[in-house]
Amino acid sequence: MIKFKQKQRSKKMSLSGISYEIVKVLEEADRVRENSEWIFLIQDKVIDSYLKVKRDLLKDLAFGDEIFWIGIGGSSSGPKAISEIFGLGIKFFESPEEKKELSELIKESKKPILYIVSKSGETFETLILSKTAERVVKRKKEVRFLGITSNKYSPISNLVIRNQGKVIDFPPNLSGRFSTFFILYPVLMRYRNILKVMKINLDNVRRRIFDEDSLHFKLARFILENQDKQDIFLCFYSKDLAKLSENFCQLIAESLGKDGKGMTPVALLGPHFQHSVAQLILANPKGKCAVFISYSGAEKDLMKEKEATLKAFSEKIPVLELEIKNRGEVFSLIFHFQIAIAVVGKVMGINPFDQPEVKRIRDLIWELR
């Protein structure tokens, strides 16, 4: 396993306050990452090692002409954004209301791959959709089942195996919403150039893990400085990057919403919100902060709009500007957000990797069946 570069640590004694707390958390993450929830920091390395041993798993991914991804929440939002940004053409299914659409598409597809992702192996929506797919494929031979779950005896595992499919072991310590690169990696084996870009970007972030100028360090510090705020507005100045909004909102809400703490994340797209929500933010700035997210070399007139809005906001509320250079750095941006949110949770004294209240809803769903 790779090791984080440690040159930044010499600065630790000169740091104070929030920056000092961030470095402390990152140092602890470095020590325990292989045997804790911090395994997400090396999730691509984990799956890479796994797939080198289980080469037969990849044969099925090379087989199909369409991938139907059945999952929900942390098992979908990150991969869905990446698929849309890079034009991978994966079809995602997350709600029971999509049963009919899934059935029809499986019937029409010549060689479909059913890629089923559920860490617990018993997520209600995922199981309902998977059973729908199973009923359809009984009459169709050219189908492959691939599942990712941490429970080899779960309903999802059983469903995949009885359909002669294969199961990839979901590391028990890896939190679902932090698993984007782990669960997407096998699919990206079909797109070697994109996979290479992803791995380069993740390595670049890891090399600067302790760098105070890194995006994750800036974002973590910004949220901690404004943790008393009620709302955090994510202002995307790119239709491309706005596809990450669901994933980023989930990271913030589900990771930090614990013990009476947390902000409400609100995703907004460029010029649209300047003529709607901006009025509310500027007229009633209490309890609000904003993060502006864009490409550094975006269209000139769009950047004028961003600069004007950012200036107006900065006069009323705390703001942070995050920029990436190109589409390839989308992988870095997602990774920076994952690191920042995990660090913020630890500094706040909460567990950013669990979701106890969501489990309560899941339990109620099964009770009501």
C-alpha positions as CSV (number, residue, x, y, z in Angstrom):
1,M,0.0,0.0,0.0
2,I,1.2,3.5,-0.7
3,K,2.2,5.9,2.1
4,F,1.2,9.5,2.3
5,K,4.2,11.9,1.9
6,Q,5.1,13.3,5.3
7,K,6.8,16.6,4.5
8,Q,3.8,18.6,5.6
9,R,3.9,17.1,9.1
10,S,6.9,19.2,10.1
11,K,4.6,22.2,9.9
12,K,2.3,20.7,12.5
13,M,3.8,22.6,15.5
14,S,3.4,25.9,13.7
15,L,-0.2,25.3,13.0
16,S,-3.0,26.3,15.4
17,G,-6.7,26.0,15.9
18,I,-8.7,24.3,13.1
19,S,-5.7,23.6,10.9
20,Y,-4.0,21.8,13.7
21,E,-7.1,19.7,14.3
22,I,-7.4,18.8,10.6
23,V,-3.8,17.6,10.5
24,K,-4.3,15.5,13.7
25,V,-7.2,13.7,12.1
26,L,-5.3,13.1,8.8
27,E,-2.4,11.7,10.7
28,E,-4.7,9.3,12.6
29,A,-6.3,8.4,9.2
30,D,-2.9,7.6,7.8
31,R,-2.1,5.2,10.7
32,V,-5.4,3.2,10.7
33,R,-6.7,3.4,7.1
34,E,-6.2,-0.2,6.2
35,N,-8.3,-1.5,9.1
36,S,-10.9,1.2,9.6
37,E,-13.5,3.4,7.7
38,W,-10.6,5.4,6.5
39,I,-10.0,2.6,4.0
40,F,-11.8,4.8,1.5
41,L,-8.5,6.7,1.1
42,I,-7.1,3.7,-0.7
43,Q,-10.3,2.2,-2.1
44,D,-8.9,2.0,-5.6
45,K,-5.8,0.1,-4.4
46,V,-8.0,-2.3,-2.5
47,I,-10.2,-3.2,-5.5
48,D,-7.2,-3.3,-7.8
49,S,-5.5,-6.0,-5.6
50,Y,-8.8,-7.9,-5.4
51,L,-9.4,-7.9,-9.2
52,K,-5.9,-9.1,-9.9
53,V,-6.8,-12.2,-7.9
54,K,-10.3,-12.6,-9.3
55,R,-9.6,-12.0,-13.0
56,D,-12.6,-14.1,-13.9
57,L,-14.9,-11.4,-12.6
58,L,-13.8,-9.1,-15.4
59,K,-14.8,-11.4,-18.2
60,D,-18.4,-10.8,-17.5
61,L,-18.0,-7.1,-17.6
62,A,-16.4,-7.4,-21.1
63,F,-19.3,-9.5,-22.2
64,G,-22.2,-7.1,-22.3
65,D,-23.3,-4.3,-24.5
66,E,-25.3,-2.4,-21.8
67,I,-24.9,-2.0,-18.0
68,F,-28.0,-1.7,-15.9
69,W,-26.8,-0.4,-12.4
70,I,-29.3,-1.3,-9.7
71,G,-28.5,0.5,-6.4
72,I,-29.5,3.5,-4.3
73,G,-27.9,6.4,-2.4
74,G,-24.2,5.9,-1.8
75,S,-24.2,3.0,-4.2
76,S,-25.3,5.3,-7.1
77,S,-24.9,9.0,-6.7
78,G,-21.1,9.2,-7.4
79,P,-21.0,6.6,-10.2
80,K,-24.1,8.2,-11.8
81,A,-22.4,11.6,-11.9
82,I,-19.2,10.2,-13.4
83,S,-21.2,8.2,-16.0
84,E,-23.0,11.3,-17.1
85,I,-19.9,13.5,-17.1
86,F,-17.8,11.0,-19.1
87,G,-20.7,9.7,-21.3
88,L,-20.4,6.1,-20.1
89,G,-24.0,5.3,-20.9
90,I,-24.7,3.3,-17.7
91,K,-28.4,3.1,-16.9
92,F,-29.2,3.6,-13.2
93,F,-32.3,2.3,-11.4
94,E,-32.9,3.3,-7.8
95,S,-36.7,3.4,-7.2
96,P,-39.5,0.8,-7.2
97,E,-41.4,3.1,-9.6
98,E,-38.7,2.2,-12.2
99,K,-39.6,-1.6,-12.3
100,K,-41.5,-1.4,-15.6
101,E,-38.7,0.7,-17.3
102,L,-36.1,-1.8,-16.1
103,S,-38.1,-4.8,-17.4
104,E,-38.6,-3.3,-20.8
105,L,-34.9,-2.3,-21.2
106,I,-33.7,-5.8,-20.2
107,K,-36.1,-7.3,-22.8
108,E,-34.8,-5.0,-25.5
109,S,-31.1,-5.3,-24.7
110,K,-29.1,-8.0,-26.5
111,K,-26.5,-8.6,-23.8
112,P,-27.4,-6.8,-20.6
113,I,-25.2,-6.8,-17.5
114,L,-27.1,-6.4,-14.2
115,Y,-24.7,-4.7,-11.9
116,I,-26.3,-4.8,-8.4
117,V,-24.7,-2.8,-5.6
118,S,-25.8,-3.0,-2.0
119,K,-23.4,-3.0,0.9
120,S,-25.9,-4.6,3.3
121,G,-27.2,-6.9,0.6
122,E,-30.7,-6.2,1.7
123,T,-31.5,-2.6,0.7
124,F,-35.2,-2.5,0.0
125,E,-35.2,-0.7,-3.3
126,T,-32.3,-2.6,-4.6
127,L,-33.8,-5.9,-3.7
128,I,-37.2,-5.1,-5.3
129,L,-35.6,-4.0,-8.6
130,S,-33.3,-7.0,-8.6
131,K,-36.2,-9.4,-8.2
132,T,-38.0,-7.6,-11.0
133,A,-34.9,-8.1,-13.2
134,E,-34.6,-11.8,-12.2
135,R,-38.2,-12.5,-13.3
136,V,-37.5,-11.0,-16.7
137,V,-34.2,-12.7,-17.4
138,K,-35.6,-16.2,-16.7
139,R,-36.9,-15.9,-20.3
140,K,-33.6,-14.4,-21.6
141,K,-30.3,-16.3,-21.7
142,E,-27.8,-13.6,-22.7
143,V,-27.6,-11.8,-19.3
144,R,-24.9,-11.5,-16.7
145,F,-25.3,-10.8,-13.0
146,L,-22.6,-9.0,-11.0
147,G,-23.2,-8.1,-7.4
148,I,-21.2,-6.0,-4.9
149,T,-22.1,-6.7,-1.2
150,S,-20.4,-7.3,2.1
151,N,-22.7,-10.1,3.1
152,K,-22.2,-13.4,1.3
153,Y,-25.4,-14.8,2.7
154,S,-27.6,-11.7,2.0
155,P,-30.7,-11.7,-0.3
156,I,-28.7,-9.9,-3.0
157,S,-25.8,-12.4,-2.9
158,N,-28.2,-15.3,-3.1
159,L,-30.0,-13.7,-6.0
160,V,-26.8,-13.1,-8.0
161,I,-25.4,-16.6,-7.3
162,R,-28.6,-18.5,-8.2
163,N,-28.5,-16.7,-11.5
164,Q,-24.9,-18.0,-12.1
165,G,-23.5,-14.5,-11.4
166,K,-20.4,-13.4,-9.5
167,V,-20.1,-11.4,-6.3
168,I,-17.4,-8.8,-5.4
169,D,-16.8,-8.5,-1.7
170,F,-17.7,-5.0,-0.4
171,P,-15.1,-4.2,2.4
172,P,-17.1,-4.1,5.7
173,N,-15.3,-1.0,6.8
174,L,-16.0,1.0,3.6
175,S,-18.9,3.3,4.0
176,G,-21.3,3.3,1.0
177,R,-21.3,7.0,0.2
178,F,-17.4,7.0,0.4
179,S,-17.1,4.0,-1.9
180,T,-17.5,5.7,-5.3
181,F,-14.2,4.6,-6.7
182,F,-14.3,1.1,-5.3
183,I,-17.7,0.2,-6.8
184,L,-17.1,2.0,-10.1
185,Y,-13.6,0.6,-10.7
186,P,-14.7,-2.8,-12.2
187,V,-16.9,-0.9,-14.7
188,L,-14.1,1.4,-15.7
189,M,-12.1,-1.6,-16.7
190,R,-14.1,-1.3,-19.9
191,Y,-12.8,2.3,-20.3
192,R,-9.0,2.0,-19.7
193,N,-8.2,5.6,-20.5
194,I,-10.7,6.9,-18.0
195,L,-9.6,4.4,-15.4
196,K,-6.0,5.7,-15.8
197,V,-7.1,9.3,-15.4
198,M,-9.0,8.3,-12.2
199,K,-6.0,6.6,-10.7
200,I,-3.6,9.4,-11.5
201,N,-6.0,12.0,-9.9
202,L,-6.5,9.9,-6.7
203,D,-2.7,9.5,-6.4
204,N,-2.2,13.3,-6.9
205,V,-4.7,14.0,-4.0
206,R,-3.0,11.5,-1.7
207,R,0.4,13.0,-2.3
208,R,-0.9,16.4,-1.1
209,I,-3.0,15.0,1.8
210,F,-1.4,17.3,4.4
211,D,-1.2,20.4,2.1
212,E,-3.0,23.4,3.5
213,D,-3.6,24.7,-0.1
214,S,-5.3,21.5,-1.2
215,L,-9.1,21.7,-1.9
216,H,-10.0,19.2,0.9
217,F,-8.0,21.2,3.5
218,K,-9.7,24.4,2.4
219,L,-13.2,22.9,2.4
220,A,-12.7,21.2,5.7
221,R,-11.5,24.4,7.3
222,F,-14.4,26.4,5.7
223,I,-17.1,24.1,7.0
224,L,-15.6,23.9,10.5
225,E,-15.3,27.7,10.7
226,N,-19.0,27.9,9.7
227,Q,-20.4,24.9,11.4
228,D,-22.9,27.1,13.3
229,K,-24.6,28.0,10.0
230,Q,-27.8,26.2,9.1
231,D,-27.5,26.1,5.3
232,I,-24.6,25.6,2.9
233,F,-25.2,26.5,-0.7
234,L,-23.2,24.6,-3.4
235,C,-23.1,27.0,-6.3
236,F,-22.0,25.1,-9.5
237,Y,-20.9,27.2,-12.4
238,S,-20.9,24.3,-14.9
239,K,-23.6,22.0,-16.0
240,D,-21.0,19.2,-16.0
241,L,-20.0,19.8,-12.4
242,A,-23.6,20.3,-11.3
243,K,-24.1,16.6,-12.0
244,L,-22.1,16.0,-8.8
245,S,-24.7,17.9,-6.7
246,E,-26.6,14.8,-5.4
247,N,-23.4,13.1,-4.4
248,F,-22.0,16.2,-2.6
249,C,-25.3,16.9,-0.8
250,Q,-25.5,13.3,0.4
251,L,-21.9,13.4,1.7
252,I,-22.6,16.6,3.7
253,A,-26.1,15.7,5.0
254,E,-25.7,12.0,5.8
255,S,-22.2,12.3,7.1
256,L,-22.5,15.4,9.3
257,G,-26.2,15.3,10.3
258,K,-25.6,13.7,13.8
259,D,-26.3,14.6,17.4
260,G,-28.1,17.9,16.6
261,K,-25.2,19.0,14.3
262,G,-24.9,19.4,10.5
263,M,-25.9,21.8,7.7
264,T,-28.6,21.6,5.1
265,P,-26.8,21.4,1.7
266,V,-28.6,23.1,-1.2
267,A,-27.3,22.6,-4.7
268,L,-27.7,25.5,-7.2
269,L,-26.7,25.9,-10.9
270,G,-25.0,29.0,-12.2
271,P,-27.0,31.7,-13.8
272,H,-30.3,30.1,-12.9
273,F,-30.1,30.7,-9.2
274,Q,-28.9,34.3,-9.7
275,H,-32.5,35.1,-10.8
276,S,-34.2,33.1,-8.1
277,V,-32.5,31.8,-4.9
278,A,-29.9,34.6,-4.8
279,Q,-32.6,37.0,-3.9
280,L,-33.4,35.0,-0.7
281,I,-29.7,34.5,0.2
282,L,-28.8,38.2,-0.1
283,A,-32.0,39.5,1.5
284,N,-31.9,37.0,4.4
285,P,-28.2,36.0,4.9
286,K,-28.6,34.7,8.5
287,G,-27.3,31.2,9.0
288,K,-26.0,30.8,5.4
289,C,-22.7,30.1,3.7
290,A,-21.8,29.2,0.1
291,V,-19.2,27.2,-1.9
292,F,-18.6,28.2,-5.5
293,I,-17.5,25.3,-7.7
294,S,-16.3,25.7,-11.3
295,Y,-13.7,25.0,-13.9
296,S,-10.8,27.5,-13.8
297,G,-10.9,28.1,-17.6
298,A,-14.6,28.2,-18.2
299,E,-16.5,30.4,-20.7
300,K,-15.6,34.0,-20.2
301,D,-19.1,35.4,-19.8
302,L,-20.1,32.6,-17.4
303,M,-17.1,33.5,-15.3
304,K,-18.2,37.1,-15.2
305,E,-21.5,36.0,-13.8
306,K,-19.8,33.8,-11.2
307,E,-17.4,36.6,-10.1
308,A,-20.2,39.1,-9.8
309,T,-22.4,36.7,-7.7
310,L,-19.4,35.6,-5.6
311,K,-18.6,39.3,-4.8
312,A,-22.2,40.0,-3.9
313,F,-22.4,36.9,-1.7
314,S,-19.1,37.6,0.0
315,E,-20.5,41.0,1.2
316,K,-23.2,39.1,3.1
317,I,-22.1,35.6,3.9
318,P,-19.0,33.4,4.2
319,V,-17.9,32.0,0.8
320,L,-15.3,29.6,-0.5
321,E,-14.2,29.2,-4.1
322,L,-13.1,25.8,-5.4
323,E,-11.8,25.4,-9.0
324,I,-10.5,22.4,-11.0
325,K,-8.7,22.7,-14.3
326,N,-10.4,20.1,-16.5
327,R,-12.9,17.2,-16.7
328,G,-10.3,14.7,-15.6
329,E,-10.0,16.4,-12.2
330,V,-13.6,15.6,-11.5
331,F,-12.2,12.5,-9.8
332,S,-9.9,14.7,-7.6
333,L,-12.9,16.9,-6.7
334,I,-15.0,14.0,-5.5
335,F,-12.0,12.7,-3.5
336,H,-11.4,16.1,-2.0
337,F,-15.0,16.3,-0.9
338,Q,-14.9,12.8,0.6
339,I,-11.7,13.6,2.6
340,A,-13.0,17.0,3.8
341,I,-16.3,15.7,5.0
342,A,-14.8,12.7,6.8
343,V,-12.2,15.1,8.5
344,V,-14.9,17.6,9.5
345,G,-17.0,14.8,11.1
346,K,-14.1,13.6,13.2
347,V,-13.1,17.1,14.3
348,M,-16.8,17.8,15.3
349,G,-16.7,14.6,17.4
350,I,-19.2,12.6,15.4
351,N,-18.9,9.5,13.2
352,P,-19.1,10.6,9.6
353,F,-19.3,7.1,8.3
354,D,-22.6,5.8,9.7
355,Q,-26.3,6.8,9.2
356,P,-28.3,5.5,12.2
357,E,-31.4,7.4,11.4
358,V,-31.5,6.1,7.9
359,K,-31.3,2.5,9.3
360,R,-34.5,3.3,11.3
361,I,-36.3,4.2,8.1
362,R,-35.1,1.0,6.4
363,D,-36.3,-1.1,9.4
364,L,-39.7,0.6,9.2
365,I,-40.0,-0.2,5.5
366,W,-39.6,-3.9,6.2
367,E,-42.1,-3.8,9.1
368,L,-44.7,-2.2,6.8
369,R,-44.3,-4.9,4.1
